[in-house]
Amino acid sequence: QLHLTMSEKNELTKSLEMVQKELQEKESEMKREISEYKDRLLQAEKEHQDALTEANRKNKVEIEACQDKMNLLEHFISSQKLEIEHLMSNKEELNNSLKEANQTLGELLKTKVR
């Protein structure tokens, strides 16, 4: 009876050791997988951050280019307004000169008819 019990105990001990060994192997495997997933996650986060940084840089460059274009257009519009004002002033002067010339012509024609 004692021999049988000791034999069963030895089998159970071996079985327990095998189960413990399997659990340790599974734990090691899970730790390795977790470490791999953490590394992948860090890599993905780094790639994401790099992509965001690059997109922000491109957007900043594009915004600056648009601001430059806008400043050029504002300057162009301002110079065009000045040109229009100058042309309007010249037109007014020409109209006045034309009126004076017509009046002088009218007076000359009147004196010639007399």
Backbone bond lengths (Angstrom), bond angles and torsions (degrees), N, CA, C in turn:
res aa  C-N    CA-C-N  psi(-1)  N-CA   C-N-CA  omega(-1)  CA-C   N-CA-C  phi
1 Q - - - 1.473 - - 1.537 110.16 -
2 L 1.327 115.62 -47.07 1.460 120.58 179.37 1.526 110.24 -61.94
3 H 1.321 114.45 -42.21 1.462 119.29 179.71 1.535 110.16 -61.86
4 L 1.304 117.42 -42.57 1.469 122.39 179.11 1.523 110.43 -63.60
5 T 1.311 116.36 -44.42 1.455 121.10 179.95 1.529 110.88 -63.70
6 M 1.334 116.40 -42.66 1.463 120.79 178.18 1.529 110.30 -63.65
7 S 1.302 116.38 -39.50 1.464 121.25 179.00 1.525 110.02 -64.63
8 E 1.324 116.58 -44.44 1.471 120.58 177.74 1.529 110.59 -62.24
9 K 1.357 114.37 -41.13 1.466 119.21 179.56 1.530 109.62 -61.18
10 N 1.333 116.35 -44.64 1.466 120.01 179.40 1.529 111.23 -61.91
11 E 1.333 116.81 -41.85 1.469 120.57 178.16 1.531 110.78 -63.40
12 L 1.343 115.26 -44.22 1.455 119.02 179.18 1.532 110.74 -64.76
13 T 1.307 116.78 -38.55 1.462 120.75 178.41 1.528 109.67 -63.30
14 K 1.346 115.86 -46.45 1.468 120.01 177.65 1.529 110.42 -60.51
15 S 1.313 115.62 -44.03 1.458 120.64 -179.97 1.537 110.35 -62.35
16 L 1.325 116.59 -43.61 1.461 121.65 178.55 1.528 110.25 -62.86
17 E 1.329 116.66 -43.20 1.461 120.62 178.95 1.525 110.61 -62.57
18 M 1.336 116.95 -39.79 1.462 120.65 178.57 1.525 110.37 -64.80
19 V 1.328 116.48 -43.47 1.463 120.65 179.10 1.525 109.94 -63.33
20 Q 1.356 115.89 -43.66 1.467 119.75 178.90 1.527 110.49 -62.77
21 K 1.326 116.51 -40.98 1.463 120.23 178.72 1.530 110.45 -63.21
22 E 1.339 117.00 -43.93 1.469 121.12 177.55 1.528 110.94 -60.47
23 L 1.343 115.12 -43.66 1.464 119.19 179.42 1.528 111.06 -62.95
24 Q 1.328 116.77 -41.23 1.465 120.22 178.63 1.527 110.37 -64.45
25 E 1.339 116.20 -40.85 1.466 119.55 178.24 1.530 110.69 -63.97
26 K 1.344 115.58 -43.58 1.461 119.06 178.54 1.527 111.07 -64.28
27 E 1.334 115.93 -40.26 1.465 119.61 178.31 1.531 110.32 -62.51
28 S 1.324 116.50 -43.96 1.468 120.68 177.77 1.519 110.75 -61.30
29 E 1.326 116.55 -43.52 1.469 121.42 179.33 1.528 110.29 -62.87
30 M 1.339 116.10 -43.55 1.469 119.40 179.85 1.524 110.87 -65.56
31 K 1.342 117.12 -39.84 1.467 120.00 177.67 1.527 110.24 -63.09
32 R 1.331 116.19 -40.78 1.462 120.47 178.58 1.530 110.24 -63.44
33 E 1.337 117.23 -44.77 1.466 121.27 178.82 1.535 110.79 -63.29
34 I 1.339 116.46 -42.55 1.468 119.89 178.86 1.523 109.85 -61.09
35 S 1.340 115.50 -42.48 1.457 119.54 178.71 1.531 110.92 -62.07
36 E 1.335 116.69 -42.25 1.469 120.96 176.94 1.522 111.00 -61.27
37 Y 1.339 116.82 -45.34 1.462 120.23 -179.31 1.531 110.95 -64.04
38 K 1.354 116.15 -39.20 1.469 119.24 177.44 1.526 110.48 -62.69
39 D 1.346 115.86 -43.06 1.471 119.67 178.24 1.519 110.70 -61.56
40 R 1.335 116.68 -44.24 1.471 120.73 178.46 1.523 111.09 -62.03
41 L 1.333 115.13 -42.28 1.467 119.81 179.71 1.529 110.60 -62.88
42 L 1.330 116.47 -45.22 1.467 120.11 178.22 1.524 110.74 -60.84
43 Q 1.338 115.98 -42.32 1.464 119.93 179.20 1.530 110.80 -63.21
44 A 1.334 115.85 -44.03 1.471 120.18 179.62 1.534 110.16 -63.70
45 E 1.329 116.77 -41.53 1.466 120.10 178.91 1.528 110.57 -63.74
46 K 1.343 116.33 -40.51 1.461 120.26 179.08 1.528 109.96 -64.33
47 E 1.333 116.63 -45.39 1.467 120.31 178.66 1.524 110.69 -61.12
48 H 1.327 115.94 -41.91 1.468 121.09 179.02 1.528 110.29 -62.45
49 Q 1.338 116.31 -45.19 1.461 120.54 179.66 1.528 110.60 -64.00
50 D 1.341 116.37 -41.72 1.468 120.37 177.99 1.528 110.74 -61.62
51 A 1.337 115.80 -42.02 1.474 119.86 179.33 1.527 110.41 -64.64
52 L 1.327 116.65 -41.44 1.473 120.21 177.91 1.526 110.84 -63.23
53 T 1.325 115.88 -43.89 1.467 120.20 179.63 1.520 110.33 -60.81
54 E 1.334 116.31 -44.43 1.472 120.24 -179.68 1.531 110.78 -65.95
55 A 1.334 116.80 -41.88 1.469 120.19 178.66 1.533 110.22 -62.91
56 N 1.331 116.64 -41.86 1.469 120.38 177.99 1.524 110.85 -62.92
57 R 1.337 116.37 -41.00 1.465 120.08 179.64 1.531 110.00 -63.24
58 K 1.347 115.87 -46.24 1.470 119.65 179.55 1.525 110.74 -62.48
59 N 1.324 116.38 -42.12 1.473 119.64 178.98 1.517 111.03 -62.59
60 K 1.340 116.70 -40.64 1.457 120.15 179.93 1.527 110.30 -63.08
61 V 1.339 115.94 -43.96 1.466 120.27 178.93 1.527 109.92 -62.15
62 E 1.339 116.07 -43.53 1.467 120.41 -179.43 1.528 111.42 -64.84
63 I 1.336 116.05 -40.88 1.467 120.24 178.57 1.526 109.98 -63.06
64 E 1.337 116.10 -43.58 1.471 119.38 179.16 1.526 110.96 -62.81
65 A 1.337 116.54 -40.77 1.472 120.09 178.39 1.526 110.18 -63.09
66 C 1.333 116.78 -42.20 1.472 120.57 178.54 1.527 110.88 -64.71
67 Q 1.333 116.43 -40.16 1.465 119.12 178.36 1.522 110.61 -64.15
68 D 1.337 116.15 -40.20 1.464 119.35 176.97 1.527 111.08 -61.40
69 K 1.342 115.81 -45.06 1.472 119.54 178.27 1.520 110.88 -61.12
70 M 1.336 115.47 -42.61 1.462 119.95 -179.41 1.534 110.45 -62.87
71 N 1.342 116.03 -42.25 1.470 119.26 178.09 1.524 111.29 -62.74
72 L 1.341 116.42 -41.17 1.463 119.91 177.16 1.527 111.37 -61.98
73 L 1.339 115.28 -43.89 1.464 119.13 179.75 1.527 111.45 -64.89
74 E 1.333 116.72 -40.09 1.461 119.60 178.03 1.525 110.48 -63.07
75 H 1.325 115.99 -41.35 1.469 119.93 177.75 1.533 110.30 -63.75
76 F 1.342 115.73 -43.36 1.468 120.53 179.19 1.529 110.52 -61.38
77 I 1.349 115.93 -45.48 1.471 120.26 179.48 1.524 110.29 -61.39
78 S 1.317 116.09 -42.87 1.464 120.13 179.12 1.526 111.22 -61.41
79 S 1.325 116.50 -44.35 1.474 118.82 179.26 1.531 110.94 -67.32
80 Q 1.336 117.07 -34.53 1.466 120.25 177.65 1.534 110.79 -66.68
81 K 1.338 116.50 -38.01 1.471 119.68 177.18 1.526 110.32 -62.98
82 L 1.339 115.26 -43.66 1.472 118.70 177.97 1.530 110.63 -61.88
83 E 1.317 116.24 -42.13 1.471 120.71 178.72 1.526 110.60 -61.91
84 I 1.327 116.57 -42.63 1.475 120.73 178.64 1.526 110.36 -62.49
85 E 1.352 115.69 -44.67 1.462 119.19 178.45 1.529 110.64 -60.30
86 H 1.326 116.51 -42.96 1.461 121.18 178.70 1.533 110.70 -61.87
87 L 1.325 116.37 -44.75 1.469 120.39 179.37 1.525 111.45 -64.85
88 M 1.338 116.31 -39.47 1.474 119.76 178.22 1.537 110.03 -63.20
89 S 1.326 115.81 -41.82 1.464 120.13 178.80 1.532 110.16 -63.07
90 N 1.331 116.17 -44.74 1.470 120.11 177.46 1.524 111.12 -61.18
91 K 1.342 115.97 -40.32 1.466 119.93 179.17 1.519 110.20 -62.02
92 E 1.326 115.55 -43.61 1.467 120.62 179.20 1.529 110.64 -61.20
93 E 1.340 115.31 -45.21 1.466 119.10 178.90 1.534 110.98 -62.50
94 L 1.339 116.33 -42.50 1.467 120.23 179.23 1.524 111.41 -64.48
95 N 1.339 115.77 -39.94 1.465 119.66 177.51 1.532 110.61 -62.28
96 N 1.326 116.03 -44.02 1.472 119.97 178.16 1.535 111.02 -62.62
97 S 1.350 115.05 -43.69 1.474 118.77 178.41 1.521 110.69 -62.69
98 L 1.350 116.18 -39.83 1.464 120.39 179.72 1.531 110.15 -64.82
99 K 1.338 116.99 -42.14 1.471 120.39 177.53 1.528 110.41 -59.44
100 E 1.353 114.04 -47.25 1.477 118.34 179.87 1.527 110.83 -60.95
101 A 1.355 115.33 -42.81 1.472 118.96 -179.69 1.522 110.47 -64.20
102 N 1.325 117.32 -39.38 1.466 120.90 178.75 1.532 110.92 -66.13
103 Q 1.344 114.83 -40.46 1.471 117.92 178.06 1.537 110.42 -63.94
104 T 1.327 114.76 -44.27 1.475 118.69 179.24 1.516 110.03 -62.79
105 L 1.331 115.64 -41.97 1.465 119.72 178.64 1.525 110.08 -62.22
106 G 1.325 115.56 -42.67 1.471 119.54 178.75 1.516 111.63 -61.19
107 E 1.320 115.50 -43.73 1.473 119.25 -179.74 1.530 110.50 -66.17
108 L 1.333 116.73 -40.10 1.460 120.30 178.02 1.527 111.29 -63.05
109 L 1.327 114.55 -40.96 1.476 118.59 179.22 1.529 110.30 -65.23
110 K 1.360 115.98 -39.89 1.458 119.99 178.54 1.528 110.16 -62.88
111 T 1.315 116.90 -44.17 1.464 119.34 -178.90 1.513 110.70 -68.71
112 K 1.304 116.82 -32.57 1.475 120.34 179.98 1.542 108.90 -70.79
113 V 1.331 117.34 -37.32 1.473 120.81 -179.33 1.509 109.48 -67.80
114 R 1.306 121.63 -33.85 1.461 124.86 -178.30 1.434 109.28 -68.80
